[in-house]
Amino acid sequence: FGYAGGVAANNVAGWDGTNWTALEAGVGGVVLPQVYALRLWDSQLWVAGQFREASGVTVSNLAVWDGRRWSAPGGNASNGTDRAITALATRGDDLFIGGDFTLAGGRNAAGVARWNRTTAEWSPYLVWKGPGRWPPSRSQIWQRNWWPATGAYRSRGLACRWWIRRRSTWWSFPALR
């Protein structure tokens, strides 16, 4: 979107309960920038999607708004992904992302990855062993009483599975259609 309540805003805006405000110049840097997920984590807004800059700051589909300015995670533009991020979750010092990417922070990641803010390092969170192309079209990550989980679905009736991880064990079961 380009406007929020009449205020010029590029794909992301703030709402204070009464008025919309632009978060500087917003996100962009690609032909059709998209924001797919937002997450408030320790008073910072984490924004994920498909974009390469946040108000002039070079990012890789993931940006942090601290209330005054944008930055890349850990201040490093390579702390992002090669393709779109569609889901965010947090637990302690870990940020979990899901999406249509194969690299996170330059490391192999099959659509689900974890970034630790203490070490500022990425690690893959899922190894795909199913048929066909991975990553899936979209991933979703939930936080409830379980460790973050991802849902994978495929178009045209191909491999459709859900994956749940608790501690170091993954369970897979067919998804509902």
N, C-alpha and C positions, 0 to 999 in steps of 0.2 A: 504494500500500500504506500501511497505517497502523502496522505493526510490523515490526521486523527482529530476529529472534531474541529476541522478548519485550520489546524496547525500543521504546517509542513513537517513531515516526519518520514524518513526513509526506512520502512519495514519494521521499525520498532519505536515505541513511544511510552511515556510514563503517564500514569493517571494518579492524581492525588486525592481522589474522591469528589473533586469538583471540576478540575481542569486537566486537559491533556497538555503535555509538554514534549518537545523533541529531545531526544538524547543525543545532543550535538548533531552531527550530520547523519546519524544512523549507520546502517550497514549497506554495503554494495560491493562494487568491484567486479561483478560478473554481469552478463547480459540480463538475466532474470533472477536477481537476488531473492532469497526466501529465508524466512525465519520459521523453523519448525518446532523449536522447544525453548522454553525459558525455565530457569531454576534460580531461586534465591538461595545463596549459600554463604553464610557468615556475612551478612549485610552487603553482599555483592550480587549483582544480577549477571548470571551466566546465560549467554545467548548462543544458540546453535542453529545451524541451517546450512545454506549454500551461499557463501559470500566470501570475499577475499580482503575486504577492508572494513574497518569500523571507524568512521569519522577520520579517515586518512591514515589510520594505523593499520599496517599490514598484519592480517590474521589468516588463518586457514580453517574457515567454517566454524570457528569457536572464538567468542570474544567475551571479555569481562567488563562490565560497567560498574564503577565504584561509587557512582553518584555524582561525579564531576567529570570523569574522563574514561575513555576506552583503553584497554590493553589486551595483549595476547596472554593466554595463561602462562604464568611464570615469567612474563615479559619477553617471551620468545615466540616469534611468528611461526616457527616450525612445530609448536605445540598445538597442532590441530590435525586435520585429516586431509586425504587426497580427494575425497568426495563428501557428499552431504551427510550431516549428522541430524537424525530425526528424533532422538530421545536422550534425556539427561536424568540421572539420579545421583544422589550423594549418600555417603555413609562415612562418618568420621572424616578422615583426611583423604578419602577417595572419591573421585568423580567417575561415574560410569557413563559411557556414551554408547549409543546404538545408531546404526544407520547403514547407508549404502556406500561404505568405504572399505578399502583393503589395507590402508596404512594409517597409523595414528602416531604422530610424532616421529615419522620416518620408519617405524617398526611395523612388521606384518601384523595385521589385525583383521579378523574375519567378521567385520560388521559390529563387533562388540569389543570395547577396550576399557581399560581402567587407567586413570591418571592420578598419581599420588602427589598432593601439593607439598608435602614435606620434602620428598626426593625430587620433585618436578620431573618424574619419569613416567612414560607410558608402558603398559604391558598388555598383551592380548588377553582377552577374557573368554575366548571361545575358539575351539579348533573345529572347523567344519569337516565332517566326515560323510556327509550325505551326497546324493547325486546332484549333478548339474552345477550351474554357476553359483558361486557364493560371492558376495553377500546377498541376502534376500532383498526384495524391493524396499522393505521398511522393517525397522526393528522397534520394539517398544520395551521400555524398562520400567518395572514397577518396584515400589518399596512398600512392603507391608511387614508381616512377621517373617518373611523369607528374605534371604539375600537377594539383591537385584536379579531380575529374570528378564529374559528376552523372548519375544514372540517372533517367529519367522514365518512368513507366508510367501507363497509363490503364485504367480499368475498362471492362467490357463490350466489349472488343476494339477500342476506339478508339485513335487515334494512339499508337503505342508506339515510342519512339526512345531511344537512348542518346546522350549528348553528352560529349565529352572535350575539354578545353582544355589546350593546351600553349603557353606564352608567350601570344601574342595571337591564336592561331588556334583556332577551334572545328571539330571534326569531328563529324558526325552519322552514325549507322548504325542499322539496325533492331535492336531488342533481341530476345533469345531469349525464347521463351515457354515 
